[in-house]
Amino acid sequence: FKGKPGAVRDIVTFNAGCALFVSGVAGDVMDGIERARASIDSGSAAAVLSAVAEESSRQLARMEF
């Protein structure tokens, strides 16, 4: 998806905007959507996702099954 305009981006930014509002980070849903768009456009959302995926992989590698 990589932030390309379209339905997927709209759904992602709406969901993220709602989450930011519910968590108290954004003042309202539109503020949350704008923050989500800015995060996607700047690349910071992708950087955070990559860091979370890396840490998750490290944690999984440490687990014993």
N, C-alpha and C positions, 0 to 999 in steps of 0.2 A: 504494500500500500504506500509506504514511504511518503505520506502526506499529500498525495496527489488529490486534487479537488474531485469531489464526487460523493456518491451515497455512502461509501465506507467511511470517508473522512467526516461526513456530517454525523453519522451515527457515533463514531468514536468521540468527536468533540462534544456532542450532546451528552453522552454517558459520562464523560470526564467532567463536563461542566456541572452536571447534577451531583456527582460525587464531591467535587470541590465545594459546592454550596452546602450540601448536607454535612460535610466535615467542618464547616465553618471557615474554610479558607477563602471562599468567595462570598461577596455580599448578597448575590442572587444568582440564579441560573445563568443569565446572560453574561454576568461577570465571569462566572466559571467557564463558560464556553469561550469567551475571549481569551482567558488565561490559557485554556487548553490549546487553542489555535496558535497563540504566541509560542507556547512550549514546543509544539510540533514544528512550526516554522523555523524556530531557532536551532532545532536539533537536540535540545535538552531532553525532550521526551524519549527520543531514541537512545540517547546516552544513558539515561536512567534505566530504561528497559534492558539495555545491554549489560549494565552493571548488576542488575537483579538476576538476570539469566546466568551470568558468570558465577555469582555467589551461590545461586541455587545448585549449579553443577558441582561446585566445590563441596557444598554440604552433602549432596547426594553421594559423591565419591567417598566421603568419610563414613557414611552409614554402613553398618553391617547387616546383611540380610540372611 
